[in-house]
Amino acid sequence: MNTTTRSSRPVVVAYWIATAIVTAELAVGGVWDIARLAYVRDIVTGLGYPTYLLVLLGVWKILGAAALLVPRFPLVKEWAYAGSFFVYTGALASHLTTGYGPAEVPVLTVMTVLTAASWYLRPASRTLRRRPARLTVAASP
């Protein structure tokens, strides 16, 4: 996709909608995780995970939300997108494997898709610049 296509108004609007939803869920979910709300704690223990995992996930979710919103720092954004993708797909796998909380699966699927959409639609200023491929010479036998 070229930069003129990426910067068209509908693409920018779609990017910000997807990013706003993902960052809001990460931030609110992070706070809920750190607070160990009963609802969240019940889900995590129902899936077989220890509750201390909530504090770890919560802190990383809040940091990830901040990283996606602040300008610059494209490498940090890549890590935040990867972390978000791992959180949502990991939760999906956990729910599907255990069969616990099947109502969460559609929400997690949407969040995974929105994370991927935000990453794909992000403006060029928020991407890592590609390095030119290195020319390698194979050693001859």
Protein Blocks (a to p, Z undefined) as FASTA:
>chain_A
ZZklmmpmklmmmmmmmmmmmmmmmmmmmmmmmnopaklmmmmmmnopafklmmmmmmmm
mmmmmmmmpggjkllmmmmmmmmmmmmmmmmmmmmmnopakllmmmmmmmmmmmmmmmmm
pcfklcccdddddddddddZZ
